[in-house]
Amino acid sequence: MIPYWVIYIIILALSILDFLGLKFSKEARSSLLAAAVLLLILFSGLRFESDNDYATYADIYERAPGLGDIFKGRAELSDVYGEFLFGLLCILLKTFNLPTYVLFVVMSFITFYALHKAILSFSTYPFTVLLLYVSMHFLAGGFTQIRFGLATTLSWMAFSYLYNGRTKRYFLYLLLACLFHISALIGLTVYFFRSFRLNTYIVYGAVLVSCIISFLDLSGLMISAIATAISDLRYASYLDKSELLSKTNNFSILLYGVVTIIFWHCRIYYADVRSKKLFDFLLRVAVLCLISSAFFIQLYIISRIALLLQMVFIFIIPMIVCLPRVRYYVYFTVWVYATFRYQQFFTVDPDIRYIHDYQNVLFLDSE
């Protein structure tokens, strides 16, 4: 099994290709990206006994019935925790008595297949996007982030169809995302604001309002406002936990707010028809992300739902990074940040270690 530091070096090296401005054919770029994605599929899929919900989902899979039990009336699809497609996947794999890690391989494959498609649709700097995705979302979310991570990348695949005017496919893929994790419903906001006109006042106003909201403590007010509405759903238990925990860190809102403002002032560089269309689309998602994130961080347990829209910044940051004059400094900052995150996640210090006891199915100890 390839250890994590080798994967890091490979992705970092690929991002240097973007920095050097080397031009590849569409096919070559797609193949290189697919090769890097395959490494991540194997890395995340062939793991066991790691942190970040692994044990929880392994137990869910072990308890899942097979199709025979369903047909004979001894079990129901609703007996499996999670949305419909996740439950169905567990049941299908359990029917063939496949080991637990197969579930993670399949989830990882779908997640990264969708990410691969989204990156090619939204970015001409695919390897920098992948580096940012891994350091900002993939590791932080616990490898594939299981149901939520899969729903996130399927949603972005849906956004790529919406961007290209293929509305039916957008709704189809967003529905598939929701059937893995209901949080993907937030992706509907992109549809309703896809043609919203933005100007300097709106962009600055959205950033300012988002920052103000993020510093307020609205947890109690929000919990009381929505508790009754979802009291009959299993997600109601998350609100109970939110009452016991403080809201999440609001500094990400400040960072993304600054990035959004810089991106807005870079619009002169994206004046041609295709670039301007992409710029406008990503900017609208960024503004939606800021507003929604400011509210979601008030509820600790469900704050990660904002990550679905926050992925917009892995596409926006490279568009800023690769601008003339600043590219050397900003690229260096990105590389330092990514290295710090890798070190943080896999450090041997038990007090700050983020991902504990990473192991895989091929070797008992990957390190």
ABEGO torsion letter per residue (X at the ends): XBBAAAAAAAAAAAAAAAAAGBBBBAAAAAAAAAAAAAAAAAAAAABBGBBGGAAAAAAAAAABBBAAAAAAGABBAAABBEBAAAAAAAAAAAAAGBBAAAAAAAAAAAAAAAAAAAAAAABABAAAAAAAAAAAAAAAAGEAGEAAAAAAAAAAAAAAAAAAGBAAAAAAAAAAAAAABAAAAAAAAAAAAAABBBBAAAAAAAAAAAAAAAABBAAAAAAAAAAAAAAABAAAAAAAAAAABBBBBAAAAAAAAAAAAAAAAAAAABABAAAAAAAAAAAAAAAAAAAAAAAAAABAAAAAAAAAAAAAAAAAAAAAAABBGAAAAAAAAAAAAAAAAAAAAABABAAABABBGBBBAABABAX
